[in-house]
Amino acid sequence: MNHIKVLLTLILISYVPSSVLYASDNFGAIQVIVNANSDVTSMTKKHVMAVFLGRSRTFPNGKPAKALDNKMGSSIREYFFETLTGKSISDIDAYWARLRYSGRASPPKEIDNIDEILTEVSQNVGVMAYVSGQNPEELSKQGIVVVYTLEAN
Amino acid sequence: MRLRHLRHLQHYVAMIMVSSALVLSAIFSVIAYQVNQRVAINDSERQVEGLMAAVKNTASAALFSSNEAVGMDAVNGLLGTEVVYSVTLEGFGDDFGPGLKLTGIHKNGGAPMKTIIMPLESIFDHNDILGELRVTPNELWVSKRTHTTSIPSILGLIFVIFFVCFVSAQAFKIRISTPLVKVRKALKNIRANSDKRLRLPPHLQLNEIGVLVDGFNELLDETNAAFKVEHELRDEMQEVQKHLEQAKADAEKAAQAKSDFLATMSHEIRTPLSGVLGMLAFALNDPQVCNKTRDQLDIAQSNAKALLTIINDILDFSKMEAGKLNIEIIDFDLRKEIQAAVAVFIGMAEEKQLYFNVKFDDDVPLYVKCDPTRIRQVLVNLIGNAIKFTSSGGVNVQISMLELSRYTVRLCFSVKDTGIGIPKEGIGKLFQKFEQADASTTRKYGGTGLGLSISKQLIEAMFGFIEVQSTPGEGSVFYFELPMGRASAAECDEKLKANDIHTHKLQVLCAEDFETNQEIIRTLLEGMGHDVEIAENGVLALDKLVSRHFDVILMDGRMPEMDGLEATKHIRSGRWKEQKVEQSDINIVALTANVTDEDKANFLSAGMNHFLSKPIDEVALHKLLAETIEELLAKGQALMPLVRATTNELDSLFDVSQGVDKQVTEPTSLPSELVAEKLHSVFSNSLPQRINELVQAINAENFEELGRLFHGIRGSAGYLEDPELQALSEKLEGLSDQHKIREVRALFDDFLVRLSPYQTIQTGDDHANNGG
């Protein structure tokens, strides 16, 4: 019976309808940033996706990578994932819900404040996050490099 | 066909239907099971596919994130259903990781099923195949599913099949069995020779039952035709049967008529012959008869005896024909009996100058038990023949013993002559009826040709056999063997002398209608010393019996008014004309010429004690009366003793009783001439009354009475030695019996003319001139 409950839950979750898409704010380009000491200069879209969706925990050079996410429900997060994967944010959430349900996987840590995100990235090697509208020179002063820029469609 | 066989037919149908139903059920069950199994397999696959689709995203997510726990959740989720047997979740691995491989197997069931493979692509990129999900459906589930779906469907199928079979059986019953039973019932009601035919409802007329019924109807037609033929045959048979029965009745009637005729003939012939013999005996007893006359009388007597023998032969023969011949077994002295039998031939042999010897072997017993009369008869026949056919030489008779035991003896009697002999071809015919060796023999020697046939039958009736050996020209030997019983001397001693008068006087009542016979009986009885009273018929005899005492009655069988049988019945009943008959137990002796055994039985059953046949044998009568005397004395009845009477006394007795003038006869002689004369006068005296009766009978056309009267006159004419009158009476008697009144009337005048001499004599004393 327990198995069936699990299965039913899984099925319910699978069919949660994609929530109403957020109005696409004009975020312009989204910048994927990492600590300069990570020795990473650029990343493929696929690798970016793999790290942010929990598929990969390393950089292309093999060094450990850890993703930071924006607050759930924030426009940038919605915009970022929808643009990155081509899926609605609810699909993304459903995905994480499945992984979380089994209890052993957890989504990236969410941080509500852009400054705090920048701080985290600049202070910790291996941390990876996404921001929008930052000046890359400003960023490099803080020891942050943009490894991938997600252009708006 | 029996009804139960039809039931069998229905059983067959039921059995066939049930077996078909079973086979069909089995086949359809297998098919249904397979179909259900296929459906279940498809079901399982569809369910599995559905389940796989449901966990696809989770599985993809697990592969995408290489998260084993999530993968296990998907795998366990699938295994949580009965329909899944094994699950394999495999990630292929790529730049981001080595891939994931998770498997799970259900604890129950098996997996010889097709594995369903589902490729798992990345959730975020449909072109990125991360791995695949392989699931095998559970056979256990399939079989369970198959069972649960199969049972109702198979049950339904079986029900349908059985229902169809039942309906078919019913249809068979309605369509075939029931019509057959009806046909059988209809057949049962159809009787042969009826016009009914089997009819069928239209729907059956064209099928096999119709053909069958047509066959039956044809058969019925044929049967009816056969029945008709048989019926006709039966009718014919009945007709033939009727004819046969008629023929049989006719034959029996003819045989009866023949037997009656013989009885009558014996009576008719013996009655006059007894008269002849009686009178001859009286004449020969008369010492006054001179030698020449005596010789003539002797010849007459021997001729009369020969005639009697011939008549007896013929009677014996007809009795044998009718199977009525009786053999009596009595004790007797063999030598005495045979010597007495052959004595008569001594004279005959001497006359022909032949030797004649009779020799008994020494060991032949003296006394034997057999029928002496028959032995005598055979011997007399054989010796008579021997002497007849021998002209020189002689005849030897030899009696020898063949076997002797304590109680029986077997003797051989042979008669050997030196006569003409018998040709070989004649021997075969010798013992046949009416046959002699050849026809010329009959012409030369005469004879009826019955003697040897009778002898043979007599010997065979006594369990013996007779044979002959002969050489023509040299002679013949006839011999016969007989088994006999042995007897002692004491049983054979009794010999009576017929002429002796009895020890005691009896009062005798004699019922006899014919005067001649009355005379003879009276003479005989008075000669024996008895008192005689004559009655004309049964009525008169009864009248006399109630009026006075008698010791014995001699009763003629055939009398007018009342015959002997009826009279006897009256006597035995003890009442006559309102009077008591005191002597209802009196000895009654039947006296008649009717000598068949049947008649004897009739007489005895009517209550008569004894039986004497006519012509009356003096010896037998004497013996019978002697026995009667002894019997009466033993009963204590008083009888007058008789002194031995002399001839004179007898003569005087006779004369007195007849009322004849004593002076005409010598007192010491037996008046034979007088007897004849007396007969004459008795006849004459009765004549007027007779004629009167005759005229009355003719006028009344009473043929029975006429026959009787003519019969009586004929008998008297025999005694009176008037052959012409006898012949005429006989003719008239015959005509009366045939009821030919006209012919009787025509002859009656002649008859009266023929009677006139007697009327003359009667009246001669007074009216001599009136004769003619």
Interface residues (C-beta under 8 A of the other chain):
Chain A: N2 H3 I4 V6 L7 L10 I11 S14 M49 A50 L53 G54 R55 S56 T85 G86 K87 D91 A94 Y95 R98 L99 Y101 S102 G103 R104 A105
Chain B: L51 A54 V55 N57 T58 A61 A62 F64 S65 S66 N67 E68 A69 V70 M72 D73 A74 N76 G77 L78 L79 G80 T81 F96 G97 I123 F124
